Amino acid sequence: MVRSMTIDHRAEAEWRPLDWMARWLDAELDSLLDSLVDYELTEIPELAVARVDPRGEIRHSVRVHLIALAESIRHSPCDGQLTLPSFISRNTRALARKDMPSLPALLRAFEKMHAGLWRRIAAALRDGRYRLEPEQRAEVLELASARLFAYFQTASKETAASYAAEHALLHRRSMSRRSEVATALLGGSVSAAEAEQALGYQLNATHIGYVAWVDEPSGLDRLDGVITMLTERLRPRQHLSVPADDLGLFGWVTCHNGTWREILRELVLPAGIHCAWGSPQQGVEGFRASHLDALEARRVGQATGLTDGSEAVVFDDVAVASLASRDLGSASAFVHRQLGRLAGTDELAVRLLGTLRVYLDELASPTRTARRLHVHPNTVVKRVERIEAMLGRRVDPASLSLRVAVELAPLASSTRSA
């Protein structure tokens, strides 16, 4: 039943158009609720999807905002900052936790509520029970228009902020839980079945682990963008990532084929963003082993300066250096025995060592070496002659000791610097 409403025709000095609007909202609350809920369900059908009692839940939300609107009319100054009651934020966060309705649907519902209320106010001013003098009617329409716009604009902004904040909180909690499970899986303290259920990631597969990090916390958003772009290129069957610390994350992918290496080698990392990748490994043990490979690739990459560049470090590319550098003291001594003055840190030694590395990779071909170094083949020949003079022997491309020493040289240099 619609409540009756008596308009108090007081003196002009005491007339407040917003008082009329507040009293009208109180008197018509039940009728407004019915019409606005019907209107929203008709105009936005998704509001009723996957709900036990869609009409009841929507009615509750509409009621909350009608009460808040009446409160704002009574207590907020006409030309001041409009402040919403705290229960609006609590209601929004409760909706966000259910993820129903979605934020876009919720914001469209505000638009429909705004439009529906405006039509009802305009109709009420023509109704005999609420009829006003023309001058008063114009004042009510003007102030109602401004107040409705201010309320729903503020409600939309604060709802979007509260909804996003609650989703961010839920995401952090989810990521924290995923991180705990991944850590437990790496440590062997959770079963594969439990881990799969919690992570949404199948372990009976071939995994490639990676470690990605930034130099400053401000780069974390860019890191997320790089990982997203890279996974789009890799098109893995699965992808799992969890926070590692304040500056990075651990991740795993399962790829369709071996093209992931080529894709990684084509990747150019932005300044301040780094990543290291493990080798493909099978099953639960492979999940752990590939992660350890990625950590080792990072260690070697940081020690040799490889992670300072714009390329990802892949474990298979630094495996020799990794294995041979477990005892850095012995590795450093081995490098100096093999390379002598070529293991120095002066500009000439560094340039000649770089040339030797490429020369060995290209099976002692001056032409191919020159092409990679962007120099003339005669320049390569002259550099090799300088290298042999410093070594005191001819360069033998088949010498495993020489190749290992060249790979270990950056590690030996970092050990000496430390």
RODO-2510 file (C-alpha; in nm, 4 decimals, decimal comma):
residues 418
     n   res          X          Y          Z
     1     m     0,0000     0,0000     0,0000
     2     v     0,1320     0,3476    -0,0910
     3     r     0,1850     0,5716     0,2102
     4     s     0,0098     0,9099     0,2226
     5     m     0,2129     1,2260     0,2261
     6     t     0,1150     1,5706     0,3463
     7     i     0,2934     1,8685     0,1980
     8     d     0,3517     2,1402     0,4546
     9     h     0,2921     2,4704     0,2732
    10     r     0,5099     2,6863     0,4933
    11     a     0,6291     3,0385     0,4337
    12     e     0,8560     3,0944     0,1336
    13     a     1,1490     3,1657     0,3652
    14     e     1,1106     2,8198     0,5204
    15     w     1,0572     2,6348     0,1922
    16     r     1,3264     2,3764     0,1111
    17     p     1,2726     2,1788    -0,2101
    18     l     1,4989     1,8979    -0,0884
    19     d     1,2707     1,8460     0,2130
    20     w     0,9930     1,7645    -0,0309
    21     m     1,2155     1,5153    -0,2095
    22     a     1,3279     1,3451     0,1145
    23     r     0,9713     1,3108     0,2441
    24     w     0,8559     1,1827    -0,0956
    25     l     1,1285     0,9142    -0,0939
    26     d     1,0188     0,8005     0,2539
    27     a     0,6512     0,7889     0,1590
    28     e     0,7029     0,6102    -0,1728
    29     l     0,9844     0,3737    -0,0691
    30     d     0,7979     0,0439    -0,1164
    31     s     0,6400     0,1507    -0,4462
    32     l     0,9754     0,2801    -0,5733
    33     l     1,1451    -0,0438    -0,4804
    34     d     0,8967    -0,2530    -0,6781
    35     s     0,9086    -0,0373    -0,9904
    36     l     1,2884     0,0094    -0,9918
    37     v     1,3595    -0,3629    -0,9388
    38     d     1,1186    -0,4543    -1,2220
    39     y     1,2820    -0,1941    -1,4460
    40     e     1,6389    -0,3110    -1,3746
    41     l     1,5588    -0,6801    -1,4243
    42     t     1,3896    -0,5984    -1,7556
    43     e     1,6683    -0,3724    -1,8837
    44     i     1,9654    -0,5714    -1,7460
    45     p     1,8761    -0,9456    -1,7573
    46     e     2,2246    -1,0511    -1,6437
    47     l     2,1399    -0,9194    -1,2963
    48     a     1,9242    -1,2291    -1,2522
    49     v     2,1842    -1,4825    -1,3726
    50     a     2,3143    -1,7459    -1,1258
    51     r     2,1278    -1,6058    -0,8257
    52     v     1,9262    -1,8001    -0,5678
    53     d     1,6916    -1,5069    -0,5076
    54     p     1,7709    -1,2456    -0,7737
    55     r     1,4752    -1,0228    -0,6996
    56     g     1,5404    -1,0247    -0,3252
    57     e     1,9101    -0,9443    -0,3652
    58     i     1,8499    -0,6664    -0,6177
    59     r     1,5720    -0,5253    -0,3998
    60     h     1,8126    -0,5135    -0,1064
    61     s     2,0762    -0,3246    -0,3086
    62     v     1,8216    -0,0765    -0,4465
    63     r     1,6828    -0,0200    -0,0963
    64     v     2,0324     0,0494     0,0356
    65     h     2,0843     0,3210    -0,2253
    66     l     1,7401     0,4785    -0,1788
    67     i     1,8075     0,5078     0,1943
    68     a     2,1542     0,6511     0,1241
    69     l     2,0043     0,8981    -0,1235
    70     a     1,7491     1,0154     0,1342
    71     e     2,0281     1,0487     0,3928
    72     s     2,2396     1,2565     0,1557
    73     i     1,9450     1,4862     0,0830
    74     r     1,8797     1,5451     0,4529
    75     h     2,2360     1,5918     0,5700
    76     s     2,4593     1,6999     0,2791
    77     p     2,4737     2,0709     0,1907
    78     c     2,3233     2,1638    -0,1446
    79     d     2,6493     2,3018    -0,2804
    80     g     2,8952     2,0936    -0,0787
    81     q     3,0748     1,7621    -0,1117
    82     l     2,8332     1,4703    -0,1157
    83     t     2,9406     1,1912     0,1200
    84     l     2,7948     0,8407     0,1026
    85     p     2,7242     0,6409     0,4202
    86     s     2,9768     0,3698     0,5045
    87     f     2,7168     0,0945     0,4524
    88     i     2,7307     0,1633     0,0775
    89     s     3,0962     0,0539     0,0648
    90     r     3,0200    -0,2536     0,2766
    91     n     2,7350    -0,3507     0,0438
    92     t     2,9554    -0,3033    -0,2646
    93     r     3,2357    -0,5165    -0,1198
    94     a     2,9846    -0,7915    -0,0393
    95     l     2,8702    -0,7900    -0,4029
    96     a     3,2319    -0,7941    -0,5244
    97     r     3,3075    -1,1031    -0,3143
    98     k     3,0274    -1,2861    -0,4948
    99     d     3,1302    -1,1300    -0,8290
   100     m     2,7585    -1,0930    -0,8974
   101     p     2,6619    -0,8657    -1,0494
   102     s     2,9691    -0,7714    -1,2474
   103     l     3,0935    -0,4148    -1,2076
   104     p     2,9743    -0,3056    -1,5570
   105     a     2,6272    -0,4449    -1,4817
   106     l     2,6244    -0,2691    -1,1457
   107     l     2,7147     0,0636    -1,3032
   108     r     2,4432     0,0195    -1,5676
   109     a     2,1991    -0,0513    -1,2850
   110     f     2,2843     0,2909    -1,1398
   111     e     2,2015     0,4512    -1,4731
   112     k     1,8639     0,2752    -1,4813
   113     m     1,7894     0,3667    -1,1187
   114     h     1,8782     0,7296    -1,1921
   115     a     1,6482     0,7371    -1,4951
   116     g     1,3673     0,5561    -1,3134
   117     l     1,3761     0,7914    -1,0150
   118     w     1,3729     1,0989    -1,2350
   119     r     1,0621     0,9761    -1,4174
   120     r     0,8863     0,8992    -1,0876
   121     i     0,9669     1,2435    -0,9435
   122     a     0,8424     1,4188    -1,2555
   123     a     0,5210     1,2131    -1,2427
   124     a     0,4748     1,2772    -0,8688
   125     l     0,4888     1,6524    -0,9183
   126     r     0,1911     1,6194    -1,1530
   127     d     0,0018     1,3979    -0,9035
   128     g    -0,2661     1,5678    -0,6961
   129     r    -0,1334     1,4275    -0,3693
   130     y     0,2088     1,5890    -0,4216
   131     r     0,1090     1,8868    -0,6340
   132     l     0,3130     2,2018    -0,5806
   133     e     0,2838     2,5541    -0,7019
   134     p     0,4564     2,6049    -1,0395
   135     e     0,7451     2,8009    -0,8863
   136     q     0,8030     2,5346    -0,6196
   137     r     0,7693     2,2572    -0,8765
   138     a     1,0428     2,4168    -1,0889
   139     e     1,2708     2,4418    -0,7848
   140     v     1,2158     2,0753    -0,6977
   141     l     1,2868     1,9636    -1,0533
   142     e     1,6058     2,1707    -1,0726
   143     l     1,7451     2,0575    -0,7380
   144     a     1,6291     1,6963    -0,7830
   145     s     1,8090     1,6809    -1,1172
   146     a     2,1300     1,8158    -0,9644
   147     r     2,1093     1,5962    -0,6541
   148     l     2,0325     1,2768    -0,8450
   149     f     2,3208     1,3436    -1,0829
   150     a     2,5593     1,4176    -0,7933
   151     y     2,4499     1,1104    -0,5982
   152     f     2,4765     0,8590    -0,8812
   153     q     2,8017     1,0080    -1,0091
   154     t     2,9521     0,9769    -0,6599
   155     a     2,7984     0,6328    -0,6092
   156     s     2,9410     0,5111    -0,9413
   157     k     3,2915     0,6357    -0,8599
   158     e     3,2940     0,4993    -0,5045
   159     t     3,1358     0,1706    -0,6119
   160     a     3,3972     0,1205    -0,8836
   161     a     3,6742     0,1986    -0,6333
   162     s     3,5326    -0,0317    -0,3615
   163     y     3,4631    -0,3111    -0,6100
   164     a     3,8166    -0,2901    -0,7516
   165     a     3,9697    -0,2724    -0,4027
   166     e     3,7813    -0,5833    -0,2909
   167     h     3,8784    -0,7718    -0,6077
   168     a     4,2419    -0,6680    -0,5544
   169     l     4,2253    -0,7943    -0,1963
   170     l     4,0737    -1,1245    -0,3096
   171     h     4,3411    -1,1522    -0,5802
   172     r     4,6206    -1,0929    -0,3270
   173     r     4,4739    -1,3547    -0,0977
   174     s     4,4407    -1,5983    -0,3867
   175     m     4,7969    -1,5313    -0,5027
   176     s     4,9245    -1,5688    -0,1472
   177     r     4,7490    -1,9037    -0,1181
   178     r     4,8831    -2,0151    -0,4581
   179     s     5,2307    -1,9083    -0,3515
   180     e     5,2021    -2,1122    -0,0301
   181     v     5,0913    -2,4203    -0,2236
   182     a     5,3641    -2,3814    -0,4876
   183     t     5,6257    -2,3439    -0,2132
   184     a     5,4911    -2,6543    -0,0390
   185     l     5,4987    -2,8451    -0,3682
   186     l     5,8603    -2,7448    -0,4278
   187     g     5,9423    -2,8597    -0,0765
   188     g     5,7528    -3,1877    -0,1110
   189     s     5,5108    -3,1156     0,1756
   190     v     5,1890    -3,1291    -0,0285
   191     s     5,0570    -3,4052    -0,2519
   192     a     5,0355    -3,3637    -0,6274
   193     a     4,6560    -3,4030    -0,6185
   194     e     4,6124    -3,1323    -0,3561
   195     a     4,8489    -2,9003    -0,5403
   196     e     4,6723    -2,9505    -0,8726
   197     q     4,3366    -2,8691    -0,7172
   198     a     4,4643    -2,5553    -0,5410
   199     l     4,6721    -2,4275    -0,8338
   200     g     4,4513    -2,5295    -1,1246
   201     y     4,7652    -2,6635    -1,2926
   202     q     4,8218    -3,0217    -1,4121
   203     l     5,1524    -3,1705    -1,2986
   204     n     5,1620    -3,4728    -1,5305
   205     a     5,3258    -3,2671    -1,8049
   206     t     5,6597    -3,1289    -1,9207
   207     h     5,7322    -2,8088    -1,7305
   208     i     5,9625    -2,5181    -1,8038
   209     g     6,0223    -2,3061    -1,4958
   210     y     6,1187    -1,9427    -1,5010
   211     v     6,2165    -1,6636    -1,2635
   212     a     6,1322    -1,3028    -1,3503
   213     w     6,2240    -0,9936    -1,1523
   214     v     6,2641    -0,6168    -1,1638
   215     d     6,5129    -0,3718    -1,0185
   216     e     6,2510    -0,1522    -0,8488
   217     p     5,8956    -0,2188    -0,7196
   218     s     5,7670     0,0470    -0,9594
   219     g     5,8504    -0,1912    -1,2462
   220     l     5,6165    -0,4714    -1,1353
   221     d     5,3315    -0,3570    -1,3611
   222     r     5,5684    -0,3575    -1,6598
   223     l     5,6880    -0,7043    -1,5586
   224     d     5,3290    -0,8319    -1,5622
   225     g     5,2898    -0,6837    -1,9094
   226     v     5,6065    -0,8533    -2,0371
   227     i     5,5005    -1,1917    -1,8970
   228     t     5,1536    -1,1521    -2,0501
   229     m     5,3038    -1,0634    -2,3888
   230     l     5,5483    -1,3540    -2,3707
   231     t     5,2839    -1,6112    -2,2787
   232     e     5,0733    -1,4881    -2,5701
   233     r     5,3668    -1,5645    -2,7997
   234     l     5,4451    -1,8997    -2,6385
   235     r     5,0798    -2,0095    -2,6342
   236     p     5,1445    -2,2657    -2,3587
   237     r     4,8981    -2,5375    -2,2681
   238     q     4,9279    -2,4181    -1,9100
   239     h     5,0784    -2,1209    -1,7291
   240     l     5,1245    -2,0769    -1,3562
   241     s     5,2859    -1,7796    -1,1819
   242     v     5,3155    -1,6946    -0,8134
   243     p     5,4810    -1,4058    -0,6270
   244     a     5,8411    -1,4794    -0,5305
   245     d     5,9153    -1,1655    -0,3288
   246     d     5,8555    -0,7917    -0,3512
   247     l     6,0463    -0,7716    -0,6810
   248     g     5,9612    -1,0810    -0,8783
   249     l     5,7761    -1,4014    -0,9407
   250     f     5,8226    -1,7709    -1,0109
   251     g     5,6448    -1,9315    -1,3031
   252     w     5,5990    -2,2480    -1,5061
   253     v     5,4656    -2,3187    -1,8541
   254     t     5,3927    -2,6355    -2,0479
   255     c     5,4554    -2,5802    -2,4187
   256     h     5,3366    -2,7663    -2,7277
   257     n     5,6797    -2,7969    -2,8891
   258     g     6,0408    -2,6838    -2,8768
   259     t     5,9881    -2,3427    -3,0370
   260     w     5,9890    -2,1780    -2,6929
   261     r     6,3696    -2,1392    -2,7119
   262     e     6,3526    -1,9499    -3,0403
   263     i     6,0757    -1,7291    -2,9060
   264     l     6,2807    -1,6499    -2,5952
   265     r     6,5883    -1,5663    -2,8021
   266     e     6,3820    -1,3196    -3,0057
   267     l     6,2534    -1,1534    -2,6902
   268     v     6,3938    -0,8080    -2,6121
   269     l     6,3455    -0,7263    -2,2455
   270     p     6,2821    -0,3650    -2,1416
   271     a     6,5440    -0,2026    -1,9205
   272     g     6,5101    -0,3059    -1,5578
   273     i     6,3269    -0,6325    -1,6325
   274     h     6,5023    -0,9682    -1,6183
   275     c     6,4122    -1,3348    -1,6532
   276     a     6,5882    -1,6701    -1,6414
   277     w     6,4490    -2,0013    -1,7660
   278     g     6,5058    -2,3610    -1,6683
   279     s     6,5154    -2,6695    -1,8885
   280     p     6,2092    -2,8820    -1,9806
   281     q     6,1415    -3,1445    -1,7129
   282     q     5,8649    -3,4036    -1,6733
   283     g     5,6136    -3,4538    -1,3921
   284     v     5,6171    -3,3414    -1,0297
   285     e     5,9921    -3,3891    -0,9973
   286     g     6,0353    -3,2016    -1,3233
   287     f     5,8294    -2,9139    -1,1830
   288     r     6,0856    -2,8841    -0,9039
   289     a     6,3926    -2,9534    -1,1183
   290     s     6,3071    -2,6951    -1,3833
   291     h     6,2517    -2,4375    -1,1105
   292     l     6,5971    -2,5113    -0,9679
   293     d     6,7433    -2,4799    -1,3192
   294     a     6,5818    -2,1372    -1,3530
   295     l     6,7270    -2,0277    -1,0194
   296     e     7,0686    -2,1517    -1,1295
   297     a     7,0385    -1,9710    -1,4630
   298     r     6,9653    -1,6527    -1,2681
   299     r     7,2689    -1,7066    -1,0445
   300     v     7,5030    -1,7575    -1,3367
   301     g     7,3402    -1,4754    -1,5328
   302     q     7,3834    -1,2301    -1,2474
   303     a     7,7420    -1,3404    -1,1861
   304     t     7,8380    -1,3040    -1,5521
   305     g     7,6353    -0,9929    -1,6252
   306     l     7,4101    -1,1733    -1,8741
   307     t     7,0977    -1,0617    -1,6866
   308     d     7,2036    -0,6982    -1,7281
   309     g     7,1325    -0,7248    -2,1006
   310     s     6,8041    -0,7342    -2,2874
   311     e     6,7901    -1,1120    -2,3399
   312     a     6,6459    -1,3878    -2,1249
   313     v     6,8977    -1,6316    -1,9764
   314     v     6,8242    -1,9971    -2,0554
   315     f     6,9759    -2,2677    -1,8362
   316     d     7,0905    -2,4860    -2,1258
   317     d     7,2993    -2,1939    -2,2534
   318     v     7,4826    -2,1572    -1,9221
   319     a     7,4777    -2,5204    -1,8065
   320     v     7,8541    -2,5678    -1,8489
   321     a     7,9286    -2,2529    -1,6519
   322     s     7,6767    -2,3600    -1,3885
   323     l     7,8242    -2,7051    -1,3394
   324     a     8,1855    -2,5922    -1,3525
   325     s     8,1364    -2,2985    -1,1179
   326     r     8,0063    -2,4825    -0,8134
   327     d     8,3550    -2,4284    -0,6651
   328     l     8,4258    -2,0699    -0,7750
   329     g     8,7780    -2,0685    -0,6323
   330     s     8,8812    -2,3726    -0,8320
   331     a     8,6972    -2,2440    -1,1384
   332     s     8,8819    -1,9122    -1,1199
   333     a     9,2173    -2,0859    -1,0891
   334     f     9,1323    -2,3096    -1,3877
   335     v     9,0371    -2,0049    -1,6014
   336     h     9,3650    -1,8278    -1,5266
   337     r     9,5692    -2,1383    -1,6034
   338     q     9,3966    -2,1767    -1,9393
   339     l     9,3648    -1,8147    -2,0471
   340     g     9,6445    -1,6289    -1,8719
   341     r     9,6409    -1,2570    -1,9559
   342     l     9,3278    -1,3084    -2,1673
   343     a     9,1329    -1,3485    -1,8409
   344     g     9,2155    -0,9899    -1,7460
   345     t     8,9610    -0,7132    -1,6975
   346     d     9,1231    -0,4481    -1,9184
   347     e     8,9457    -0,3341    -2,2331
   348     l     9,1743    -0,5248    -2,4730
   349     a     9,1390    -0,8559    -2,2860
   350     v     8,7598    -0,8208    -2,2667
   351     r     8,7325    -0,7478    -2,6404
   352     l     8,9626    -1,0333    -2,7411
   353     l     8,7854    -1,2780    -2,5088
   354     g     8,4515    -1,1842    -2,6670
   355     t     8,5997    -1,2461    -3,0106
   356     l     8,7384    -1,5839    -2,8990
   357     r     8,3986    -1,6920    -2,7665
   358     v     8,2285    -1,6210    -3,0992
   359     y     8,5225    -1,7685    -3,2931
   360     l     8,4874    -2,0973    -3,1044
   361     d     8,1063    -2,0934    -3,1487
   362     e     8,1579    -2,0536    -3,5248
   363     l     8,4093    -2,3419    -3,5417
   364     a     8,7064    -2,1130    -3,6134
   365     s     8,5499    -1,9531    -3,9215
   366     p     8,6788    -1,5918    -3,9600
   367     t     8,3974    -1,5151    -4,2071
   368     r     8,1106    -1,6232    -3,9833
   369     t     8,2765    -1,4681    -3,6784
   370     a     8,3166    -1,1375    -3,8633
   371     r     7,9498    -1,1459    -3,9660
   372     r     7,8344    -1,1859    -3,6048
   373     l     8,0727    -0,9203    -3,4752
   374     h     8,0021    -0,6813    -3,7642
   375     v     8,3709    -0,6459    -3,8523
   376     h     8,5927    -0,7414    -4,1506
   377     p     8,7249    -1,1012    -4,1598
   378     n     9,0827    -0,9633    -4,1648
   379     t     9,0063    -0,7956    -3,8316
   380     v     8,9089    -1,1336    -3,6886
   381     v     9,2289    -1,2924    -3,8187
   382     k     9,4414    -1,0211    -3,6581
   383     r     9,2544    -1,0550    -3,3280
   384     v     9,3041    -1,4315    -3,3255
   385     e     9,6763    -1,3722    -3,3795
   386     r     9,6773    -1,1414    -3,0739
   387     i     9,4846    -1,4037    -2,8762
   388     e     9,7351    -1,6764    -2,9625
   389     a    10,0201    -1,4481    -2,8645
   390     m     9,8595    -1,3880    -2,5231
   391     l     9,7810    -1,7592    -2,4757
   392     g    10,1260    -1,8684    -2,5896
   393     r     9,9714    -2,1368    -2,8115
   394     r     9,7484    -2,1802    -3,1131
   395     v     9,3705    -2,1673    -3,0688
   396     d     9,2307    -2,5211    -3,0960
   397     p     8,8522    -2,5128    -3,1568
   398     a     8,8310    -2,8782    -3,0453
   399     s     8,9825    -2,8062    -2,7020
   400     l     8,7166    -2,8680    -2,4346
   401     s     8,9357    -2,7061    -2,1705
   402     l     8,9616    -2,3861    -2,3729
   403     r     8,5880    -2,3755    -2,4365
   404     v     8,5036    -2,4289    -2,0683
   405     a     8,7564    -2,1659    -1,9618
   406     v     8,6021    -1,9111    -2,1988
   407     e     8,2534    -1,9834    -2,0593
   408     l     8,3777    -1,9557    -1,7013
   409     a     8,5815    -1,6397    -1,7547
   410     p     8,2994    -1,3937    -1,6598
   411     l     8,2397    -1,5901    -1,3381
   412     a     8,6085    -1,5851    -1,2565
   413     s     8,6129    -1,2116    -1,3193
   414     s     8,3195    -1,1538    -1,0844
   415     t     8,4871    -1,3662    -0,8169
   416     r     8,8035    -1,1584    -0,8416
   417     s     8,6018    -0,8352    -0,8237
   418     a     8,4210    -0,9564    -0,5125
***
